[in-house]
Amino acid sequence: MKTQLIGLLLFSVIVLAGCKKENQQEIDTEYPVIDIGAVNAFPKQCDTVHRGDKFTFIAELKDNAELGSVSIDIHHNFDHHTHSTEVANCGLNPIKTPLKPFTLIRSYDIAAGLKTYSLQQEITIPADIDTGDYHFMIRLTDKEGWQTIKGLSIKII
């Protein structure tokens, strides 16, 4: 009798453990998406911007559950290092020593609850910086902490 009671209790625990709660959320395991394929997206791989001018950074951001934040990092590539995520190779200028390179690191919050967000941010390029090869890095993080990086090669002339 005692053995049957223990067996029944063990069976009940296993059955109850296998039941899914109605409001239990699935765990997000998908990376967010940075879409620069739209016609109006800017910059794209190998694009050119001018020092002393402003341009609007445009990208479509998407996630299956919820977006978190996005940041950009613009820095020189005068030494020809690489972390581009694009296939197309842009012609590089000769290696040079930076005198006054442009660097910009900026983060943007995305309103809570959004799965898509059209990012449009104005960026000013100072007039007195070194021209040449630069990287334009985009980092998109979703609410769970998954991150996607898009590395573009651009020129500042």
C-alpha positions in Angstrom: 0.0 0.0 0.0 2.8 2.4 0.9 4.6 1.6 -2.4 1.5 2.3 -4.4 0.9 5.7 -2.6 4.5 6.8 -3.2 4.2 5.7 -6.9 0.9 7.6 -7.3 2.4 10.7 -5.7 5.5 10.5 -7.9 3.3 10.1 -11.0 1.2 13.1 -10.0 4.3 15.3 -9.5 5.6 14.3 -13.0 2.2 15.1 -14.7 1.9 18.5 -12.9 5.5 19.4 -13.8 4.8 18.8 -17.4 1.8 21.2 -17.6 2.5 24.6 -19.1 1.0 27.6 -17.3 -1.4 29.6 -19.5 0.4 32.9 -19.1 4.0 31.5 -19.2 5.9 33.4 -21.9 8.3 31.8 -24.4 11.9 32.7 -24.1 13.2 35.0 -26.8 16.2 33.4 -28.5 16.2 35.3 -31.8 18.6 38.1 -32.7 17.2 41.5 -33.7 17.5 42.7 -37.3 19.1 45.8 -38.7 17.6 46.4 -42.1 19.6 48.8 -44.3 18.2 47.4 -47.5 15.4 49.9 -47.9 15.7 52.4 -50.7 15.9 55.4 -48.2 18.3 53.7 -45.8 21.6 55.6 -45.2 24.4 55.0 -45.1 25.0 51.8 -46.9 28.2 49.9 -47.6 30.7 52.2 -49.5 28.6 55.4 -49.2 30.3 58.8 -48.9 29.6 61.6 -46.6 31.2 65.1 -46.6 32.9 66.8 -43.7 31.2 69.9 -42.6 27.8 68.5 -43.7 24.9 66.8 -41.9 23.3 63.5 -43.0 20.4 61.5 -41.7 21.2 58.0 -40.5 18.1 55.8 -41.5 17.6 52.2 -40.7 14.7 49.8 -40.0 15.0 47.9 -36.8 13.0 44.7 -36.0 12.7 42.0 -33.4 10.4 39.1 -32.9 9.5 40.0 -29.3 10.7 43.5 -28.3 13.4 46.0 -29.2 15.7 47.4 -26.6 18.3 50.0 -27.7 20.5 50.9 -30.6 23.9 52.6 -30.8 26.3 53.8 -33.5 30.1 54.0 -33.5 31.9 55.9 -36.3 35.7 55.7 -36.2 38.6 55.8 -38.7 39.9 52.9 -40.6 43.2 54.5 -41.7 45.0 51.3 -40.6 42.7 49.0 -42.7 41.5 47.0 -39.8 38.2 45.1 -40.4 35.0 44.3 -38.8 32.7 44.9 -41.7 29.7 42.6 -41.9 29.1 43.5 -45.6 30.4 41.4 -48.5 31.1 44.3 -50.9 34.7 45.6 -50.5 35.2 49.3 -50.9 38.4 50.6 -52.4 40.7 51.7 -49.5 42.9 54.8 -49.5 46.6 54.2 -48.6 47.3 53.5 -44.9 47.9 56.8 -43.0 48.5 58.1 -39.5 45.5 59.9 -38.1 46.0 63.6 -37.2 42.4 64.6 -36.3 40.2 61.6 -36.9 36.4 61.7 -36.4 35.0 59.5 -33.6 31.3 59.4 -32.7 29.7 57.0 -30.2 26.0 57.5 -29.5 23.2 55.4 -28.1 19.5 55.8 -28.7 16.7 54.4 -26.6 13.7 52.7 -28.3 10.3 53.1 -26.7 9.2 50.0 -24.7 7.0 47.4 -26.4 8.0 48.0 -30.0 8.9 45.2 -32.4 9.7 47.5 -35.3 11.3 51.0 -35.2 12.3 53.3 -38.1 15.4 55.1 -36.8 16.2 58.5 -38.3 19.0 60.4 -36.6 20.8 63.5 -37.9 24.6 63.3 -37.7 26.9 66.3 -38.2 30.4 65.6 -39.6 32.9 68.3 -38.3 34.6 70.3 -41.1 38.1 70.0 -39.7 38.5 66.2 -39.4 40.7 63.8 -41.4 39.1 62.6 -44.6 39.4 59.0 -45.6 38.1 55.5 -44.7 35.8 55.1 -41.8 33.7 52.4 -40.2 30.0 53.0 -39.3 29.1 50.4 -36.7 25.4 49.8 -35.8 24.6 47.7 -32.6 21.0 46.7 -32.0 20.1 45.0 -28.7 16.7 43.6 -28.0 14.9 43.5 -24.6 16.3 40.1 -23.8 19.9 41.2 -24.5 20.5 39.6 -27.9 22.6 41.9 -30.1 23.2 42.3 -33.8 26.1 44.2 -35.2 26.2 45.7 -38.7 29.6 47.1 -39.8 29.7 49.4 -42.8 32.7 50.9 -44.6 32.1 54.5 -45.6 34.3 57.4 -46.8 34.4 60.9 -45.4 35.6 63.4 -48.0 
